[in-house]
Amino acid sequence: DAGVIQSPRHEVTEMGQEVTLRCKLISGHNSLFWYRQTMMRGLELLIYFNNNVPIDDSGMPEDRFSAKMPNASFSTLKIQPSEPRDSAVYFCASRLGTGRTGELFFGEGSRLTVL
Amino acid sequence: AQSVTQLGSHVSVSEGALVLLRCNYSSSVPPYLFWYVQYPNQGLQLLLKYTSAATLVKGINGFEAEFKKSETSFHLTKPSAHMSDAAEYFCAVTFNQAGTALIFGKGTTLSVSS
């Protein structure tokens, strides 16, 4: 079975441009997490969904960031407009079930560079 | 506030030596604790987890961790390091409370020399 698939793997864009990161969950998983990784702050939880419903978006930096789950197997993270401080690796992870002891399965990440 | 702290951002050991990576948590309710490993240019993968059963937990690749409530710790150990263990290790915590997601520590980079 394929793992969590993220695209693009690398994105270089200019300040002010819109960025859309995509994530395909493992089939049958129903929890979805977006994390951001930087050297300064480590891994930060941005938002997570259970059964397509956003549960906690308190980690979303500001209104420039938005995340959606249009269906049970797919999610997008959008940044509009992008800024240089958004440069980071963005990880998507999925989990089977909504229980808190379940394993998170991570994608390989999307490395974003905003010039 | 609930949190997890990893002591030491970088640990260096020789091949065959003991590996000890430290993790302490702060919580007012019983925690669930995890260790994840990240190899270069990859996502994280689960090494082991504590979910209130046995306090000594064994994971993949010969790693184990012991939950010590009195010390609020969940340190990761491996008796003998291999070169292939070089990676970044993350301790993480969550709690049996509605709306609680997995919170990660800052990570510890493990270097293994021959």
Interface residues (C-beta under 8 A of the other chain):
Chain A: V4 F33 Y35 G42 L43 L45 Y48 I55 D56 F91 A93 R100 T101 E103 L104 F105 F106 G107 E108 G109
Chain B: Y32 Y36 N41 Q42 G43 L44 Q45 L46 K49 T51 F90 T94 F95 N96 G99 T100 A101 L102 I103 F104 G105 K106 G107
